[in-house]
């Protein structure tokens, strides 16, 4: 094994991430993917699948906190949550910090769960032992197509759209996600680095738009996901859910008394302010049949009230 790890995700763009292996912890093949965990001086322990960085100890908070808290706070009353992917446990950890009733995590590779509990325990912080969890080992696309369960929020913590991960970026998959969401539900997804993965990002938005009336994304910055803004996809049939004012999000957040390193109500609201080049990619997506794509920006009070039957409790 060479001392340097060179990620090949953006080879076609002529861009690469290079990390020094300061210690090797594990390497094996599980099913259809190669798993490696190693130490890096700056990033701590690093998990890679098929030569692509999935998460690191030092910067994972910027991804997991935003992937989870934004849809949870936007929904306001989420009790039943589905996580597709996320076998490292970071997304699960953040979901379990909320007052949820049940969490279903669907992971295709049990080795990812086992190895991350062993070598990256700080990611899950014991969340796999929470009695609210139902861990399903299986295919995420098949799960949303077939399950009878229904969820308030579906979070897709997937690999990039290469190899087996492509199944979680298709029209059929997003139809399945829409199928399992309750009325007023939210879908949040890993959508890639828009500047470098523009074609994949635009295709992701088009596919989501076939199933959801309101499609957008919000942004975070994860140092080990190179190439610019990390986009997190957003799908819902209620445009008001991504347009709450700061006062509403802050009022919902305060009672949880959670300590975070990236997410705040202010960051929540700001994360939906998109640079034009990203907004243009989303604007190019087609609305669902018979649907209308809401314009970006804060909804006015009349629109917000109409979206919630004429009355809404901002204190959720």
Order of alpha helices (4+ residues) and beta strands (2+ residues): beta-beta-beta-beta-beta-beta-alpha-beta-alpha-beta-alpha-alpha-beta-alpha-beta-alpha-beta-alpha-beta-beta-alpha-alpha-alpha-alpha
